[in-house]
Amino acid sequence: MPGIVVIGAGPGIGQAVGRRFAREGLPVALIARRRPSPDLGSFTLAADCTDEPELRSALDEVVAQLGTPDAVVYNAAKIAADRIGDLSLREHQDAWAVNVGGAITAAAHLAPSMTANGGGSFLITGGMPETKPDYVSLSLGKAGVRALVSLLDQSYGAGGLHAATVTVYGAVAPGTAFDPDAIAEQYWMLHQQPRAEWTHEVHYTGAM
């Protein structure tokens, strides 16, 4: 049975998404810089999303173990406060590599085989619905994610790949309006959307 791979599977949204898909009986692979605990009955791997050969190797291992995934969730991000002039060009490139670059690597590596299998979902955790001068690198990264989703749709949508972002409007924390388990429902909803009803960005403004 095709499953899901979550890249950036930290203890917040990433692992919550894994739990949500696991509830449907789908195999789950979790990838993070530090190998997650396999508490979902999941397949776990350690890989740095900014290290292209390492990430590609981890994805190859997922495919070897579970097959080509039906869903990919890219949840990695570098969240740090910085203003214009605070970071060097190299530091901006390092932030971009986490926020956008790893998603490009994963899409390039998996999207062709996913569409060859009839499609699936490529979902990215968004944020920064409005640019903020106190979070320049993150604002640029999340704008890049939106552009990437559009490019993925143009490149692979006809082959059945549903590309979308879940844009989160607040700080993620259990027991709040931005509980990761509540946010994870948005990913499952996107994955289940019929093709005629595809949306490419969900705005999560908090649980009611």
N, C-alpha and C positions, 0 to 999 in steps of 0.2 A: 504494500500500500504506500503510495507516495506520501511523504511527510513534509516537515518544515525544518529549515535551518535558521537559527537566530544568531546573528553576528553582533557582538556587543551585548552578550547575555549577562549583564550585571544583575544585582538583586532587586532592581526596580522593575521597569517596564519589560526588559528583555526576558527575564525568567517568568514574569507574569504571563507574557504572551506564550511562552513555552507551555506553561501549565494550562492555559486556555485551550490550546490546540490539542494537548495531550488528553484533555477531557473528552474530546471527540474520537479518541482512539487512534490518533495519528502519531507516527513515530516522530520524535523530536531530537534534533541535534543542536547543541549549544556551543558557541565559540566565543571565547573571551581571552583577554591577554593572560589572565590567570584562570586555569581550568576550573569551570564551575563544578560544584558538587552535583553528582548525578542523582538528585533527589526526585526527579520526575520519571525515573526509569528511562532517562534519556541518554543519548550518546554525547559525550562532552569532549571538547578539545581546547587546547591553548594555542592561540595564534594572535599576532599583532596585526591589526587591520591595515596598518601603514606599511607593512613588509609584504610586498606583492608576492614574492615566491612563497613565503610562509603561509599567507592566506590562501593562495591557490592550492597549495599542498593540502591544507586542512580541508578545503572544499572537495578536493579529489578523494580524500579519505571518507568524507561524509557520503559522497556518491557511491563509493565502493561498499560502504556498510549498509546504506539505506536506499540507494538508488537516487535517480535525479529527483530533487525536491519538487513538490507541488507549490510550495510557498517559501519565499525568502524574506526575512525581516532584517533590515539593517538598522541597528539601534545604537551604534557607536557615535560618540560625540565628545568633543573637548569643550567643556563648559567652564569658562573663566572670564572674569571681568577684565576688559582692556579698552582703552580709548585710542583714537587715532594718534599715532606717534609712539604709543607705548611699546609696540612690538617691532622687532626687526623684520625684514622681508623673510628671512629664514624661519622665524617664529610663526609668521602668517602661513607660510607654506606647510609647516608642521601641523598647524591647526587644520588647514584645508585637507591635508592628507587623512586626518581622522574623520572630519565632518563630511567629506565628499569623496575623497580619493578611494577609500576602501569600498565604498558603495559602487563606484565605477568598476573597480577590479572584480567585485563579486558579480555584477551584472554581466560584464564581458565574459566571465568564466562560465556562468550558468544559464544566462538567458537563451543562447542558441539551442542548448539541449532541452531546456524547458519548452520552448516553442516547438521543437521537433516532436515532443511528447504531447503536444496539443495545447500547451500554455500553462498558466498558473498565476501566482501573485508575486509581485516584487514590491514590498512595502517598506517605507522608510519613515523613521521617527522624525517628524518635523518639530518646529517650534518657532519662536521669534516671529509671530504674525505681523509685527511691526518692528522695523529696525530700531535699535537702541544705541545711542552713542556711548553707553557704558559697556556694551558688549559687541564691539566691532567685529572681531573674528568670528564669533558665533552668528551674528547677523548675516555676515557674508556667506558663512557656511550653509545656513538654512535657506538663504536665497538660492545658493547653488544646488541644494537638494531639490527645490521646486523646479528648477530648470532641468535637472537630470530626469525627474519624473516625466516631464514633457518630452524630453528626447527619447526616453525608453518607450513611451507610448507611440511616438512616431516611428521608432525603429522596429519594435516588436509587438505592438498592439494588434496588428493585423494577424499575427501568428498566435494570438490568444493570451498574451502576457498582460495582466492587469497591473499597471504601475500606479502607485498612489502614496501619498504621505498622510500620516496622522499628526496634525499640528496641535501641540499641547500648549495651552494658554497659561499654565501655572507650574509651580514647583511640585514635583511628584513626591508624594509621601503617603504611606499607608494610613488609613483611617481618616483621610481628608477628602475634599472634593476632587482631588487629583490622585486618588488611590490607584496604584498600578493595575490592580485586578479589574477595576472599572475601565481604565484606559485600554486594557488588553481586549475588551469586548469589541472595540472599534476595529481592531485588526481582523478579528474573526468575521465581523460584519462585511468588511471589504473583501475578504477572501471568498465569502459566500455570495457576493453580488452577482446576479446574472449579467451576462455581457451587455445586454441592451440597457442595463441600469448602472454601468460602471461610473463611479465618481473617482476623481484623481486627487482629491484632498478632503480630508475630514477635519473639521475644526472642533477640538474637544475643549469646551470651556468650563468643564467641571460637572461632576455627578449631581443630579437633582436630589 
